[in-house]
Amino acid sequence: MAWYDEAVFYHIYPLGLTGAPKENTYGEPEHRLNTLIPWISHIREIGANAIYIGPLFESVGHGYETTDYKKLDSRLGTNEDLADFVAQCHKAGIRVIFDGVFNHTGRDFFAFADIRKNRESSLYKDWYCNVNFWGNNEYNDGFSYDNWGGYNLLAKLNQRNPAVRDYICDVVRFWVSEFDVDGIRLDAADVLDFDFMRALRRVAEEVKPEFWLMGEVIHGDYTRWANEGTLHSVTNYHLHKALYSGHNDHNYFEIAHTVKRLYDMGGSRPDGLKLYNFVDNHDVERIYTKLNNKAHFAPVHVLLYTLPGIPSLYYGSEFGIEGKKERFSDDSLRPALSLADYEDAVHNNPNTRLIAALGKVRQNTKALSYGDYRELLLRNRQYAFARNHQGESVLVTVNNDDSDYVMTLPAGNAAEYVGALSGERVSVSGGNIVVNVKANSGDIWLPVTEGGAQPVTEIVSDTPDLHADSASKGEKAQEAADNVQAVGEPAPVKEESAMVSGPVLDNLKTAADAAFDEAYEKGKIAGLQEAILTIMEKNGHVTDQMRKDVTDNVYHDSLINWIRSFR
């Protein structure tokens, strides 16, 4: 057990949150990072105990074109400001991880500047990939080189060069000694050299107990990166996609199958892979913008905080703010916010109140961090599962329908359960509990112990009252499959749940399997298409025709090859 096993992350893009200028003049430091100090108490109040913040270090623009790995960006302040921020977080019991942009540097980085000056005589000519002094580029350098994502602004480091590897490892040691950082999120980890990541893992084990390495990976078999030899965790883009589209399409089959596939990747670990779960971040649209029905904010976040993995909340999303990707800018995803504008949000904003309750329940319920995963009920619009740990069984129920739904679920050893969000108490009868799951909502059912109810933090009896009318894609086509009960699960208490057997039951099972397979296949294709568009958007402007080319391609193998072509 390590600190990150029980972490609830709060993700900050500091250049955006503090309202820093888009371009760095490398002038006198502006102490904007200090404006984030008041956010620490807010982060604690909503039940988070870890911060992922970055990019932080000197760069020319958005932060990912690093100029100096050992100097806080002048637009944010000084190294002393950063050390103080981390110290203040630690004092509040909050761990901090930095963004590590080690795949590429900016053109102002000292090694690249030396190549521009000294060309073939530069001691750093082998620090970058495929430097060709017979070529040229749009900057008229008189040489060409590999870049990231098609941008020569981002020169790709040669991670197989021992000198580069040693330099970056020393940067990590410097961050620990100078700032006392607790871990690193590796930018573009899906294109990092594996030997380079193994070297970083050795440094992680050297510099600090439980130093955490998490990598940005969009698609693929996550165990290639998250294992005992390379990284501890990676970004869970598979689940990210499933969580919003599974609600927009009233398709919990997509979410459940994604969870099972990822859980199985974890092998023998009862709590599965410790993936970094999120519903939005600085590169994708806000969850509140993506949801067709804004009331689904509640069940989406119930799942985010209860499914296997480590939950993360992107700054401002606890308030239910919007953020849409624009053609030429990500500014809408990375806004400047004033905490004073959200004073008392935990009490007055139903979205924030829900997030605060979920964060505290997560921190006080070991089964949500360490428990195994067992699916209990699955329908297009209803989903239930258990997280079991050391004899304790915590049940989670969600409902994306506009009507309430009654579930009959197998319970654990307790005689009574209490809903952490609703405050409702239900007795166990015949090994089951019968619970009413409100429309577009969810709950976490905690067993009542012999000494009384398990501590329930700040009961939230009303979930966000946001019921925007919007028809989901394919809703009519799924109505028939929507009435098919998950095979082998307890029958929900509903009038249509009459006993069936023989050929009728076989037909229902066949229909359920077909619906499951179709939903999963559509979800898999959509996930690949989204991965391609995400990479293309990072590379530059995506035209309507380019977007159409991606969405018209519905073949798994060709989409996989398309993704590989970016590497």
C-alpha positions in Angstrom: 0.0 0.0 0.0 1.4 3.4 -1.1 0.0 6.9 -0.8 -1.1 6.9 -4.5 -3.2 3.8 -3.9 -5.6 6.0 -1.9 -5.1 9.2 -3.8 -7.9 11.4 -5.2 -6.2 13.8 -7.6 -6.9 17.4 -8.5 -5.4 18.4 -11.9 -4.1 22.0 -12.4 -2.9 23.6 -15.6 -1.1 26.5 -13.9 -0.5 28.8 -16.9 -4.2 28.7 -17.6 -5.6 28.8 -14.0 -3.4 31.8 -13.1 -4.2 33.7 -16.3 -0.5 33.8 -17.4 0.3 35.5 -20.8 0.4 33.1 -23.8 4.0 34.0 -24.6 7.0 34.2 -22.3 9.2 37.2 -22.6 11.7 35.7 -20.2 11.4 38.9 -18.1 11.2 39.5 -14.4 9.3 36.7 -12.6 5.6 37.3 -12.0 4.5 35.5 -8.8 1.3 34.1 -10.1 1.9 30.7 -8.6 1.3 32.2 -5.2 -2.3 32.9 -6.2 -2.9 29.1 -6.0 -2.1 28.9 -2.3 -5.8 29.5 -1.4 -6.8 26.7 -3.7 -5.1 24.2 -1.3 -7.8 24.5 1.3 -10.5 24.2 -1.4 -8.8 21.0 -2.7 -8.9 19.6 0.8 -12.5 20.6 1.2 -13.7 18.6 -1.8 -11.9 15.5 -0.6 -8.8 15.5 -2.8 -5.4 14.6 -1.3 -3.0 14.9 -4.3 -2.3 17.5 -7.0 -1.0 16.9 -10.5 0.2 20.3 -11.7 2.0 21.2 -14.9 3.7 22.1 -17.0 5.7 24.3 -14.7 9.1 25.0 -16.0 10.5 27.7 -18.2 9.0 27.6 -21.8 8.2 30.0 -24.6 4.4 29.3 -24.8 2.0 26.7 -23.7 4.5 25.0 -21.4 5.4 21.9 -23.4 8.3 23.5 -25.3 10.7 23.5 -22.4 13.5 26.1 -22.2 14.9 25.2 -18.8 14.0 22.1 -16.7 15.4 23.6 -13.5 13.7 27.0 -13.5 10.0 27.7 -12.8 8.4 29.5 -15.7 8.9 33.3 -15.3 5.2 33.8 -15.8 4.5 31.8 -12.7 7.3 33.0 -10.4 10.5 31.7 -8.9 11.9 28.4 -7.7 11.3 29.6 -4.1 7.6 30.1 -5.0 7.3 26.5 -6.2 9.1 25.0 -3.2 6.8 27.0 -0.9 3.7 25.8 -2.8 4.7 22.2 -2.5 5.6 22.7 1.2 2.1 24.2 1.8 0.5 21.3 0.1 2.4 18.8 2.2 1.5 20.7 5.3 -2.2 20.2 4.3 -1.6 16.5 3.7 -1.6 16.8 -0.1 0.9 15.1 -2.3 2.2 16.8 -5.5 3.3 15.5 -8.8 4.8 17.6 -11.7 4.5 17.3 -15.4 7.7 15.9 -16.9 8.0 16.9 -20.5 11.0 14.7 -21.5 10.1 13.6 -25.0 11.0 16.9 -26.6 12.3 20.4 -25.8 11.8 23.9 -27.1 14.2 25.5 -29.5 15.5 27.8 -26.8 16.7 24.8 -24.7 20.5 25.1 -24.2 21.4 21.9 -26.1 19.3 22.8 -29.2 20.6 26.4 -29.1 24.2 25.1 -29.1 23.4 23.0 -32.3 22.0 26.1 -34.0 25.2 28.0 -33.1 27.9 25.3 -33.6 26.2 22.9 -36.1 28.4 19.9 -36.7 30.9 21.0 -34.0 28.2 21.0 -31.3 28.7 18.7 -28.4 24.9 18.2 -28.4 24.3 17.2 -32.0 23.4 13.7 -30.9 21.0 14.9 -28.2 18.2 15.0 -30.7 16.8 12.5 -33.2 17.9 12.5 -36.8 19.7 15.8 -36.9 20.5 16.3 -40.6 22.8 19.1 -41.6 22.0 18.6 -45.2 18.3 19.5 -44.6 16.4 22.6 -43.5 13.2 23.7 -41.9 10.7 26.7 -41.7 13.1 28.4 -39.2 15.9 28.3 -41.8 18.3 26.6 -39.4 20.2 25.0 -42.1 19.4 21.5 -40.7 16.4 19.3 -40.1 15.5 17.1 -37.1 12.7 14.9 -35.8 10.0 16.7 -33.9 6.9 15.8 -31.9 3.5 15.8 -33.6 4.7 17.6 -36.7 5.8 20.7 -34.9 9.4 21.8 -35.3 8.8 24.0 -32.3 9.1 20.7 -30.3 12.5 19.1 -31.0 12.5 15.4 -30.2 15.2 14.3 -27.7 17.3 11.2 -28.4 16.4 9.2 -25.3 18.7 6.4 -26.3 21.7 8.8 -25.9 23.2 8.0 -22.4 24.0 11.7 -22.0 20.4 12.7 -22.5 19.2 9.9 -20.2 21.7 11.0 -17.5 20.7 14.6 -17.8 17.0 13.9 -17.4 17.6 11.6 -14.5 19.5 14.4 -12.8 16.6 16.7 -13.5 14.4 14.3 -11.6 16.8 14.2 -8.7 16.9 18.0 -8.7 13.1 18.3 -8.6 13.1 16.1 -5.5 15.9 17.9 -3.7 14.8 21.4 -4.7 11.0 21.0 -4.5 10.3 17.8 -2.6 8.0 16.6 -5.4 6.2 13.2 -4.9 6.1 12.0 -8.5 6.0 12.8 -12.1 3.4 12.6 -14.9 5.3 11.8 -18.1 4.1 13.7 -21.1 3.7 11.7 -24.3 4.7 8.5 -22.6 3.3 6.4 -25.4 6.2 7.5 -27.6 9.0 7.5 -24.9 11.7 4.9 -25.3 11.1 1.9 -22.9 14.8 1.7 -21.8 14.5 5.4 -20.9 11.4 4.8 -18.8 13.2 1.9 -17.0 16.0 4.3 -16.1 13.5 6.7 -14.7 11.9 3.9 -12.7 15.3 3.1 -11.1 15.7 6.8 -10.3 12.2 6.9 -8.8 13.1 4.0 -6.5 16.3 5.8 -5.5 15.1 9.4 -4.8 12.2 8.9 -2.5 10.0 6.2 -1.0 6.8 5.7 -3.0 7.9 8.2 -5.7 5.2 7.8 -8.4 5.6 7.7 -12.2 2.4 8.1 -14.3 2.5 8.3 -18.0 0.2 9.9 -20.7 -0.9 7.0 -22.9 -3.9 7.4 -25.2 -4.5 3.9 -26.5 -3.2 0.4 -26.4 -2.4 -2.4 -23.9 -1.7 -0.3 -20.8 0.4 -3.1 -19.3 3.2 -2.3 -21.8 3.8 0.9 -19.8 2.3 0.2 -16.4 4.3 -2.7 -14.8 7.0 -3.4 -12.3 9.8 -2.3 -14.6 8.6 1.0 -16.1 5.7 3.2 -14.9 3.3 2.7 -11.9 0.3 4.0 -13.9 -1.0 5.5 -17.1 -3.8 7.8 -18.1 -7.0 5.8 -18.7 -8.3 7.2 -22.0 -10.2 3.9 -22.6 -12.5 4.6 -19.5 -12.6 8.3 -20.2 -14.3 7.7 -23.5 -16.6 5.0 -22.2 -17.8 7.2 -19.3 -19.2 10.0 -21.4 -20.4 8.1 -24.4 -21.9 5.3 -22.3 -24.1 7.9 -20.8 -24.8 9.9 -24.0 -25.9 6.6 -25.7 -27.6 5.1 -22.6 -25.1 2.3 -23.0 -23.7 0.9 -19.7 -22.6 -2.2 -21.6 -19.8 -0.1 -23.1 -18.7 1.1 -19.7 -18.9 -2.3 -18.1 -17.1 -4.1 -20.8 -14.3 -1.5 -20.8 -14.0 -1.9 -17.0 -13.8 -5.7 -17.3 -11.2 -5.6 -20.0 -9.0 -3.2 -18.1 -9.6 -5.1 -14.8 -8.5 -8.3 -16.5 -5.3 -6.6 -17.6 -4.3 -6.3 -13.9 -3.8 -10.0 -13.7 -3.9 -11.4 -10.1 -4.2 -8.1 -8.3 -7.6 -7.9 -6.6 -7.8 -4.2 -7.2 -6.7 -4.4 -10.9 -4.4 -1.9 -12.6 -4.0 1.3 -10.7 -4.9 3.4 -13.8 -5.3 7.2 -13.6 -9.0 7.7 -14.2 -10.5 11.0 -15.4 -13.5 12.4 -17.3 -11.8 15.6 -18.6 -8.4 17.3 -18.7 -6.4 20.1 -20.4 -6.5 18.4 -23.8 -10.2 17.3 -24.0 -13.6 19.0 -23.6 -15.1 19.5 -20.2 -17.4 16.7 -19.1 -20.2 19.1 -18.6 -19.9 20.2 -22.2 -19.7 16.6 -23.5 -22.8 15.3 -21.8 -26.0 15.5 -23.8 -28.0 15.3 -20.5 -26.4 17.5 -17.9 -28.1 15.4 -15.2 -25.7 12.6 -16.0 -23.0 14.6 -14.3 -24.0 12.7 -11.1 -23.8 9.1 -12.3 -20.6 9.8 -14.3 -18.8 11.0 -11.2 -20.2 8.3 -9.0 -18.5 5.8 -11.4 -15.3 7.9 -11.6 -14.9 7.7 -7.8 -15.8 4.1 -7.3 -14.5 2.1 -10.3 -11.0 0.4 -10.0 -8.3 3.0 -10.5 -7.2 6.4 -9.1 -9.8 9.2 -9.7 -8.7 12.6 -10.9 -10.7 15.9 -11.2 -9.7 18.7 -13.5 -9.7 22.1 -12.0 -13.1 23.9 -12.2 -15.1 20.8 -13.3 -16.3 20.5 -9.7 -18.3 23.7 -10.4 -19.8 22.3 -13.6 -18.1 24.7 -15.9 -18.2 24.4 -19.7 -15.1 24.0 -22.0 -15.2 23.3 -25.7 -12.4 22.5 -28.0 -12.0 25.3 -30.6 -10.4 25.0 -34.1 -7.3 26.9 -33.3 -7.2 27.1 -29.5 -7.4 25.1 -26.3 -8.0 28.3 -24.2 -11.6 27.3 -23.4 -10.2 24.1 -21.8 -7.6 26.0 -19.7 -9.4 29.1 -18.3 -8.3 31.5 -15.6 -10.5 31.1 -12.6 -10.9 33.1 -9.4 -11.7 31.0 -6.4 -13.6 34.0 -5.0 -16.2 33.5 -7.7 -17.0 30.1 -6.3 -17.2 31.0 -2.6 -19.4 28.5 -0.7 -19.8 26.3 -3.8 -19.6 23.2 -1.7 -22.8 24.3 0.0 -24.6 26.2 -2.8 -23.5 24.4 -6.0 -25.0 20.9 -6.3 -22.2 19.7 -8.6 -19.5 20.8 -6.1 -21.5 19.4 -3.2 -21.6 16.0 -4.9 -17.9 16.0 -5.7 -17.0 16.9 -2.1 -19.2 14.0 -0.8 -17.6 11.6 -3.3 -14.1 12.7 -2.4 -14.7 12.2 1.3 -16.5 8.8 0.8 -13.6 7.6 -1.3 -11.0 8.6 1.3 -13.0 6.9 4.1 -13.8 3.7 2.3 -10.8 1.3 1.8 -12.8 -1.0 -0.4 -12.9 1.7 -3.1 -9.1 1.9 -3.2 -8.2 -1.8 -2.6 -11.3 -3.9 -3.2 -11.8 -6.3 -6.1 -14.5 -5.7 -8.7 -17.6 -7.8 -9.3 -20.4 -6.9 -11.6 -23.8 -7.4 -10.1 -26.3 -6.0 -12.6 -26.0 -4.7 -16.1 -28.6 -3.1 -18.4 -28.3 -0.3 -20.9 -29.5 2.2 -18.4 -28.7 0.6 -15.0 -25.5 -0.8 -13.7 -24.4 -2.1 -10.3 -21.1 -3.6 -9.0 -19.4 -4.5 -5.7 -16.0 -3.6 -4.4 -14.9 -6.3 -1.8 -12.1 -5.8 0.6 -11.2 -7.7 3.8 -14.7 -9.1 4.3 -16.4 -5.7 3.5 -18.6 -5.5 0.5 -19.4 -2.0 -0.8 -22.1 -1.8 -3.5 -22.4 0.9 -6.2 -25.5 1.6 -8.2 -26.0 4.1 -11.1 -29.0 4.9 -13.3 -28.9 7.0 -16.5 -32.7 6.8 -17.1 -35.2 9.6 -16.5 -37.2 7.3 -14.2 -36.3 5.7 -10.9 -35.3 2.0 -10.9 -35.5 -0.6 -8.2 -32.6 -3.1 -8.0 -32.3 -6.3 -6.0 -28.6 -6.9 -5.3 -26.6 -9.6 -3.4 -25.2 -8.1 -0.2 -22.3 -8.8 2.0 -22.2 -10.0 5.6 -23.8 -6.9 7.1 -27.4 -6.8 8.2 -28.0 -3.3 7.0 -26.6 -0.9 4.4 -26.7 2.9 4.2 -26.5 5.0 1.0 -23.5 7.4 1.4 -25.1 10.0 -0.9 -28.8 9.5 -0.1 -28.6 8.6 3.6 -31.2 5.9 3.0 -30.9 2.8 5.1 -32.0 -0.7 3.8 -32.0 -4.0 5.5 -30.5 -7.2 4.1 -33.1 -9.9 3.5 -32.4 -13.3 2.1 -28.8 -12.2 1.3 -30.1 -9.3 -0.8 -30.9 -5.6 -0.5 -33.6 -3.9 -2.5 -32.7 -0.3 -3.3 -34.4 2.5 -5.3 -31.9 4.3 -7.6 -33.2 7.7 -8.5 -33.4 8.9 -12.1 -30.0 10.1 -13.5 -28.3 9.4 -10.3 -26.3 6.9 -8.3 -25.3 5.9 -4.8 -22.6 4.1 -2.8 -24.1 1.5 -0.4 -21.9 1.1 2.7 -22.4 -1.8 5.2 -23.5 -0.9 8.7 -21.0 -2.3 11.2 -21.9 -3.8 14.6 -20.9 -0.6 16.4 -23.2 1.5 14.1 -23.1 2.8 10.6 -19.7 3.0 8.9 -18.7 6.6 9.0 -20.5 8.4 6.2 -19.0 11.8 5.3 -21.4 14.7 4.7 -24.5 13.0 3.4 -25.8 14.5 0.1 -29.5 13.9 -0.2 -30.1 15.7 -3.5 -28.0 15.3 -6.6 -27.8 18.0 -9.3 -31.2 19.0 -10.5 -30.1 19.3 -14.1 -32.5 17.6 -16.5 -31.9 19.0 -19.9 -34.1 17.3 -22.5 -31.9 15.7 -25.2 -32.4 12.5 -27.1 -29.3 10.2 -27.2 -28.0 8.7 -30.3 -29.5 5.3 -31.2 -31.9 5.5 -28.3 -34.9 4.0 -30.2 -32.7 1.2 -31.6 -31.7 0.2 -28.1 -35.2 0.1 -26.5 -35.6 -3.6 -27.1 -32.2 -4.5 -25.8 -32.8 -2.1 -22.9 -35.3 -4.6 -21.4 -32.9 -7.5 -21.5 -31.6 -8.3 -18.0 -28.0 -9.2 -17.4 -27.8 -13.0 -17.5 -27.4 -14.6 -14.1 -28.1 -11.5 -12.0 -31.0 -11.0 -9.5 -34.2 -9.8 -11.2 -34.9 -6.1 -10.6 -38.2 -5.4 -9.0 -40.1 -4.1 -12.0 -43.4 -5.2 -13.5 -41.8 -6.5 -16.6 -39.6 -9.0 -14.8 -41.8 -12.0 -15.1 -40.3 -15.5 -14.9 -39.2 -16.9 -18.3 -37.6 -20.1 -19.2 -36.7 -22.5 -22.0 -36.6 -21.1 -25.6 -37.7 -17.6 -24.4 -34.8 -17.4 -21.9 -32.4 -18.6 -24.5 -33.6 -15.9 -26.9 -33.2 -13.3 -24.3 -29.7 -14.5 -23.6 -28.9 -14.4 -27.3 -30.3 -10.9 -27.5 -28.3 -9.8 -24.5 -25.0 -11.2 -25.9 -25.7 -9.6 -29.3 -26.5 -6.3 -27.7 -23.3 -6.5 -25.6 -21.1 -7.4 -28.6 -22.6 -4.7 -30.8 -22.3 -2.1 -28.1 -18.7 -3.0 -27.3 -17.6 -3.1 -31.0 -19.1 0.4 -31.6 -17.5 1.7 -28.4 -14.1 0.2 -29.5 -14.3 1.8 -32.9 -15.4 5.2 -31.5 -12.5 5.0 -29.0 -9.9 4.5 -31.8 -11.4 7.3 -33.8 -11.3 9.6 -30.8 -7.6 8.7 -30.2 -6.8 9.6 -33.8 -8.6 12.9 -33.6 -6.9 13.7 -30.3 -3.4 13.1 -31.8 -4.3 15.1 -34.9 -5.6 18.0 -32.9 -2.3 18.1 -31.0 -0.5 18.2 -34.3 -2.4 21.2 -35.6 -5.7 22.4 -37.2 -8.1 19.6 -38.1 -10.3 20.4 -41.1 -13.9 19.2 -41.4 -12.7 16.9 -44.2 -10.0 15.4 -42.0 -12.5 14.8 -39.3 -14.9 13.2 -41.8 -12.1 10.9 -43.0 -11.7 9.6 -39.5 -15.3 9.2 -38.6 -16.1 7.4 -41.9 -13.4 4.8 -41.2 -15.2 2.1 -39.1 -12.6 -0.7 -39.5 -10.6 -1.7 -36.5 -7.4 -2.8 -38.2 -7.1 0.3 -40.4 -7.7 2.5 -37.4 -5.0 0.7 -35.4 -2.6 1.2 -38.3 -3.5 4.9 -38.4 -2.7 5.3 -34.8 0.7 3.5 -35.2 1.5 5.8 -38.1 1.9 8.8 -35.7 4.8 7.2 -33.8 
